Amino acid sequence: MEVIDGQWYIEGLDWDDPGCVHSAEELLDVIEEVGFLPLFANDIPGFSVENMADATSWWTGDEELDPWEWRVVLARTGRVAYGKFFSGRAGFISKKWFPYFANCRRDGYDFDALYEEGKAEFRSKLLMDLFMPEGVEPRDIDVGALEDLGCSPALYTYEMKERAGFGKGGQKNFEGVLTRLQMQTYLVASDFRPRLNKKGESYGWSVALMTPPEYLWGYKFVTSRYRESPSESRAKIVNQIGKYFEADEKGLKKII
């Protein structure tokens, strides 16, 4: 995707191209085969939903045909994670491959340990504290009991911003901090829902609901690659990309 003379232009394929993906179901099959896929074009040729979908179907609002709407459909399946995982830009990681990214990106740290080691800033902690009960180890969290402990299994992004004290007169750079936590695989988008006005009517774009991936798939699964070094997980990710796309080290480093 690029901007020319103030207009957005989408790369992509013609609808009749044999390689064109036509539905959320077809895209899910691709993601589960490849393992992970950015939403928009990047430094690795062909490695995105944009490169695989019909260029004229974007932002039509048609859930059946619009690749932008497919992110909503797929986030709800529980079979992939959606978030800003690739150079701060959106994309998908399959359930199978998520533990490799978690180990590679987290360097073996749960968030509480990362913060205690001085490797995470206070603003990140403000957001993570909305989901994590104080004094409870991540591996011991009972998702069903979170609300009783004053935490939530999932929150709208605007709720996170308000509850954590970001905005006018408060903490700064909410979007940047939220993106960093997604890049580190501590938060993912589990659903998208429209905002409601005082009459209960929906309006505007659908808003992401964020949650720790451990609440989707369990702590044991998400951290299952902690037993290997982050470099080993990275090498497996690189090898998986190489099965389907041609990429140089510069492109790989930017994406991974």
N, C-alpha and C positions, 0 to 999 in steps of 0.2 A: 504494500500500500504506500502510495506517495502523493504528495501535494504538488500540483502543477497549476500555476496561475490562480492559486487560492481554491482549487477544486481537488477533492479526494479522488484518486484513481486506484481501483482494485485490480491487481493481477488476477489471473485465473484461467479457467478453461471454458470452452464453449460447452453448452449443455449436452451436445451430441458427441463430445469427445469420449472415447472409450475409457479414459482414466478419470473422468469427472465423477465426483461424489455428489449424489443427489438428495440425500436425506440424512437425518441424525442417526438413524440405524446403520446406514452404510459408513458414516464417519466413525461411529463407535467401533465397528469392525476394524477399520484402518488403525485407530488408536490402539486397540488391543493387540493388533499384529505388530505394529511398529514399536509400541510401548509408550510413546509420548510424542506430542506434536504442538508446536506453537500455533496460535491462531492466525497471525499475520506473517507475511513474507519477511525473511531475514537474510543473514549472510550465507546460509546454506541453501543452495538452489533446490527448489521443490519441496522444502521441508516446512510446510505450513498448511493449514486448512485453506488459506487464501489461494495457494497454488493448486489446490485440488478441486475447488468448487467453482460453480458457474459465476462468472464475474458480475452478471446482471441481477443476481438474486439477493445481494446484500441489502440489508436495511429496508426490506419491503414489509416487514412485520408479519410475514407468513411463516408460521411455525414449521410448516412442512418443508418449505423451500429455502428459507433464509438462514444462511450459516451463522449469522449473529444470534438468532433465536435458538440455534442448536445448542449453544453453550448452556442455556437454561434447561433444555431437555436432558442433556447429558449429565449436568451437575446433580440432577435428581435421581439418577440411576444407581448411585453408590458403586458403580464399576470404574469410574474415573474420578480424579480430582481436577478441579478447575481453579485457576488462580494466575497471578502474575509471577510465573516461574522462569521466564526466559528473558534475561536482560531487562527485567522490570516490566516485561510485556506479557500479555495473557497467553494461556495455552492449557493443554491437557496433559496429565500423566495418568497412565493406567494404574489400577490397584496393584497389579503385579510388580510394576516398576517403581512405585512410590517409595518403598523402603530403600532402594538404591539411592534415590535423590535425597531422601532424608539423611542418610548416613554421609553422603558426599557433602551436602550443604551444611549440615549441623556439626560436622566434625565429631560426631559421637556425643554431643551435648544435648540433654533435655533443656528446655528453656530455663528452668529454675537454676540449673547448674551453670548454664551459660552466663546468667546474670550474676551469680555469686562469684564467678571467676573474673568479673569485670569486662566481659566480652559483649555485653548487651547494654544499651543505654536505658535510662530511667523511663523515657517515653514509651519504649517497647514494653517495658514491664507494666506500665499503666494499662495498656491494651490487653496484655496476656492475663493480668489479674482479674479481668472481667470474666474469664473462663476458668481460671485455676483457683480452687479453694486454698486459702492460706494454710500453710503447715501440712498439706497433704502431698505425698509423693505422686507424681504423674502415673506411675504404674499401679497405684492403689485407688485411683479415682473411680467412683461409681457414677456413671453418667446419669442414671436415673435419680440420683440424690442431689444433683448439683444445685437445683433451685432451692432446696432446703438449706444449702450451705451459702446461699447468697450469690451464686454464680449461675451462668446460663450456658446451655449446650450450644446455642447458636444465637447470634445477634445481627441485626441490620447494621450496615456500616455507619449510618447516621446515628443509631443508638450508641454505638461504640464511641463515636466522636464526642457525643454529649456526655456520656457517663464517665469517660476518662478525662474530661476537662480540657478538651481541645477546642480551638475556635477563638472568638473575640475575647481578649483579655486573659486567655489561658495558654495552654501548650500550643506549639506551632508545628507545622508540617505533618498534619495527620496522614495525608495521602502517602507521603514518603515513608513514614514509619510503618504504615500498613503494608505497603509494597515490600519493604525489607523483610517483614515477618513472613510474607508469602514466599519470597525468594529463599528464605531460610527453611521453608516448609513447616513452619510452626502454625500457620493458618491457611485454610483453603475456603473456597466458596462452595457451600453445600446446597444452595438453592438461590433463586431469584424470585422476588415477589414485588408487585407494585405497592407504592405508598398509598395510604388511605387518607381521605380528608375527614373533616368532622362528621360528615354524613355517612361515612363508611364506604364512600365511592373511591375506586382506584383512579390514579392519575399518573401521568409521566412514565419515564422509563422504569422498568423493573429494577429493584435494588438488591444487591447481593446480601445474602446471609452468610456470615463468616463463622467458622468453627475450627478448632484444632482437629487435625486428621485422626488423632487418637480416638476422638469421639465418634468417628465414622467407622473405623476399622479395628479399633482396639490398640492399646499400647504395645502389646507383645508383637503384633503384626507390623506396625509402623516402624518399630525399632529393631526388627529382625535382622537387619544387615549391620547392626552395631558391632557384631562379632568380627567383621572384617575392617580393614583400614579404609578411610575415605578415598584414598588413591585407588584401591582395588575396585570400589564401587564406581568411581569415575571411569576407570578403564573399561568396565563392563558397559557403561552407558555409551562411551565412545565407540566400542565395538558394535553395539546395537545400531547406532546411527549409520555406521559404515556398511551395514548389511543392505541399506536401502538408499543411501544418499552419498554423494561425493562431497567431502568437507575437508578444508585445511585446518591447521591448528588454530589459526586466528578465529575462524568461524566457530570452531568447537569451544574455544575458551570463552567466547562471548556468550554462547548459548548455555553452556554447562556451568 
